[in-house]
């Protein structure tokens, strides 16, 4: 109820500011999907205000249950699928091991998980889904995962990776597509892929108005281009 009151107040403020709607979107990872979907909506609805909440998986689900966000794009884990929220698969992603230009492993034709353990690392925190997937990939090969020198979120990992040089890190495939196009990182030619899983839209079906439905359609169209 408190969430509904806050959202009603937010909508009234938007009307007073000359806007026709407010869209609150959550996301757990940098990806071209969410910003491109927002841009697609704004092309036809320039009077819409959009706010993006970047947070952990559990925090975004809490925000969704409190009506603080309208929809989140995140991993479709078992708890999510059984949460009672509406879910729709948008794309499948993987975890890629990356380095900046000049790293010796980039010169190799194939690199194994055992070989990357010998290098310095910056990784996500242990509480994140990506870190759990990464560590599990090593466990599946009966290997201990690398011990990182730094643990940080995605944007900070990229900054440290560029500033320090010589480190290895991990990003989702959708992130790597962005960073590679900017000439910031390259993926190592690994001998085995690390599946990340399915990602999709999660929302409350009984609260989905026309703007949320427009955004869902924009997500679907952009997901086909990934």
ROZAMI-799806 format. One line per field, with one value per residue (C-alpha): x, y, z; residue in three letters. Coordinates in steps of 0.05 Angstrom, whole numbers. Each point is the difference from the previous one (the first is absolute). Layout:
N
xx = X  ...
yy = Y  ...
zz = Z  ...
residuo = ala  ...
This chain:
226
xx = 0  57  32  -65  -5  71  -10  -65  36  56  -50  -33  67  14  -66  17  68  -33  16  -50  30  56  37  42  44  48  60  55  50  24  -29  -20  -70  -28  27  -20  -70  -7  24  -51  -56  23  0  -76  -11  47  -44  18  50  42  42  47  16  64  5  7  -49  -32  -5  -35  -51  -13  -10  -48  -40  -4  -22  62  16  -45  42  70  45  38  19  -60  22  -44  -21  -21  -41  -37  -8  -69  26  -12  64  20  66  36  70  52  68  67  59  62  71  31  64  25  43  70  -16  42  -60  -33  55  -19  -46  -33  3  -23  -31  62  45  -38  5  74  -15  -23  -75  -54  -67  -72  -17  -15  -72  -15  -30  56  53  -38  -5  74  23  -46  32  67  -31  -30  71  24  41  2  -23  50  10  -11  43  -61  -75  -46  -63  -2  17  56  29  4  35  51  11  17  41  41  11  23  -63  -54  -73  -69  -60  -64  1  -47  47  60  -36  -4  71  32  -34  33  68  4  6  6  -26  49  -7  -21  -4  -67  -59  -29  -76  -31  -72  -65  -16  -68  -52  -33  -61  -66  -53  -57  36  21  -28  8  69  27  -29  33  66  -8  -12  63  40  -25  20  69  12  -7  60  47
yy = 0  48  -16  16  67  18  -19  41  60  -11  -3  65  35  -25  30  66  0  -10  -74  -53  -59  -27  -65  -31  -56  -45  -37  -43  7  51  -20  33  -29  47  66  -17  -20  65  39  -37  20  72  5  -5  28  59  23  -62  2  -63  -17  -60  -35  -41  -47  -72  -53  -6  76  9  -54  35  66  -34  -30  70  31  44  -24  -22  -55  -29  -36  -54  -73  -47  -42  -54  46  53  -48  -23  70  15  56  -3  -21  -1  -27  51  -27  -50  25  -28  21  20  7  65  39  67  4  -26  -56  -61  -48  39  -26  -72  -39  -37  10  -48  15  -30  49  63  -18  20  73  60  12  51  -32  15  -8  -71  18  12  -51  10  -17  -62  -23  14  -38  -58  -6  -14  -48  -39  -11  -18  65  53  67  58  42  73  58  46  -11  54  13  1  73  1  -65  30  63  -39  -48  57  39  -59  -43  -72  -22  -48  10  -25  33  -24  -10  58  45  -24  18  72  5  -35  48  57  -35  -8  -76  -65  -69  -56  -59  -50  -75  -4  48  23  5  56  -19  30  73  31  50  -6  41  0  -20  32  68  0  63  23  29  -64  -39  47  -9  -76  2  43  -51  -56  36  19  -70  -28  43  -26
zz = 0  17  -66  -37  37  -17  -73  -4  28  -51  -57  23  2  -70  -26  34  -34  -68  -6  -20  37  43  -13  55  -25  39  -28  29  -56  -52  -67  -64  10  53  -26  -72  22  39  -61  -43  47  3  -75  0  70  11  58  42  58  9  60  3  65  -1  59  22  -20  69  10  -66  16  66  -36  -48  57  33  -66  -2  -70  -57  -30  5  -50  37  2  -2  59  32  58  -51  -42  63  29  -28  -44  -75  -36  -73  -29  -43  -13  21  24  20  43  -38  27  -26  1  -27  -62  8  49  -19  2  -57  -46  12  -46  59  75  54  68  33  -36  20  74  -2  -16  41  4  16  11  22  73  24  13  -74  -47  -51  52  21  -73  -11  62  -18  -68  33  49  -58  -25  70  4  54  -28  -4  63  -23  20  -6  6  -30  -38  -76  -14  51  -27  -69  26  41  -58  -46  51  27  -62  5  39  -22  15  -20  -31  -31  -75  -10  39  -40  -64  24  26  -60  -48  39  -4  76  10  -38  17  11  -48  54  -12  37  4  66  -8  40  -12  -23  11  -7  23  68  19  37  -51  39  -1  -73  -33  -72  12  30  -58  -49  35  -1  -75  -8  41  -45  -63  26  28  -71  -20  54
residuo = unk  unk  unk  unk  unk  unk  unk  unk  unk  unk  unk  unk  unk  unk  unk  unk  unk  unk  unk  unk  unk  unk  unk  unk  unk  unk  unk  unk  unk  unk  unk  unk  unk  unk  unk  unk  unk  unk  unk  unk  unk  unk  unk  unk  unk  unk  unk  unk  unk  unk  unk  unk  unk  unk  unk  unk  unk  unk  unk  unk  unk  unk  unk  unk  unk  unk  unk  unk  unk  unk  unk  unk  unk  unk  unk  unk  unk  unk  unk  unk  unk  unk  unk  unk  unk  unk  unk  unk  unk  unk  unk  unk  unk  unk  unk  unk  unk  unk  unk  unk  unk  unk  unk  unk  unk  unk  unk  unk  unk  unk  unk  unk  unk  unk  unk  unk  unk  unk  unk  unk  unk  unk  unk  unk  unk  unk  unk  unk  unk  unk  unk  unk  unk  unk  unk  unk  unk  unk  unk  unk  unk  unk  unk  unk  unk  unk  unk  unk  unk  unk  unk  unk  unk  unk  unk  unk  unk  unk  unk  unk  unk  unk  unk  unk  unk  unk  unk  unk  unk  unk  unk  unk  unk  unk  unk  unk  unk  unk  unk  unk  unk  unk  unk  unk  unk  unk  unk  unk  unk  unk  unk  unk  unk  unk  unk  unk  unk  unk  unk  unk  unk  unk  unk  unk  unk  unk  unk  unk  unk  unk  unk  unk  unk  unk  unk  unk  unk  unk  unk  unk  unk  unk  unk  unk  unk  unk
